[in-house]
């Protein structure tokens, strides 16, 4: 049990310059006994309102250096404070605020919300076990208007889909990776310097001057995973899900026009989805 959707903004002031972290936190616990379920005995139960207050107090006292570190702080607090807690899991996602710039000069206290994907993380720990950290990005919408196709697929009496060697590739991406057992990682450095998000974009789109052909959504997902694993050594296992958006060319002959893939209509439902998990051999073997 636990508390979902604890939303708040943490404002940090350094003189005239301000820093913001707006987050949503979900924290769940498992106790060493199940008396509250089996007998209605609530003696060991930590009220969910208390869980919420602990999250807010930790934000006040510790600040939010990174969302990963904040999730770790929450897990460690419950594990070290309450002997009846057997397992704790904390999910944190960050609102994508970016500092405004005017003529290339960063503003000291103004920000803009840029919907370029939402950064999130998870930390979980069992009693007497290692603390494990995951991170990821979701709601990242990507599109390329050519160099994508789908040919040579299995056909049966139920197949109506035509083969295509030039189509729009568009989808909403969810990407989650594991750092394995928590070590003293610089999570912001991994996020910004190793640029996991940029790896996703590079693998999806290809070189900026010519692009790269994608024979399927599945191959694109694998290319994203392989590039991240090759460039970010701290990532052990990575899951990528791509929810596909299809576009149909609008027939405009009745309007006296020829439509050469210039006006297209998105197919709202049903939509396709491709999910794959890939990891390093030494980590999966363990």
RANORMO-V701872 format. One line per field, one symbol per residue. ss: DSSP state (H for helix, E for strand, C for the rest). burial: b if it has 9 or more other ideal C-beta (glycine too) atoms within 8 Angstrom, else e. A space follows every 50 residues. Layout:
ss=???
burial=???
This chain:
ss=CEEEEEEEEEEEEECCEEEEEEEEEEEEEEECCCHHHHCCCCCCCCCHHH HHHHHHHHHHHHCCCCHHHHHHHHHHHHHHHCCCEEEEEEEEEECCEEEE EECCEEEEEEEEECCCCEEEEEEEEECCCCEEEEEEEEEEEEEECCCECE CCCCCCCCCCCCCECCCCEEEEEEEEEEEEECCCCCHHHHHHCCCHHHHH HHHHHCCCCCCCCECCHHHHHHHHHHHHHHHCCCCCEEEEEEEECEEEEC CCHHHCCCCCCCCEEEECCCCCEEEEEEECHHHHHC
burial=ebbeebeeebebeeeeebebbbbbbbbbbebeeebbeeeeeeebebebee bbebbbebbeebebebbbbbbbbbbbbbbeeeebbebbbbbbbbbbbeeb eeeeeebeeebeeeeebbbbbbbbbebeeebbbbbbbbebebebeebbbb eeeeeeeeeeeebeeebbbbbbbbbbbbbeebeebebebbbeebebbebb bbbbbbeeeebeebeebebbbbbbbbbbbeebeebbbbbbbbbbbbbeee ebeeeeeebeeeebeebeeebeebbbebbeeebeee
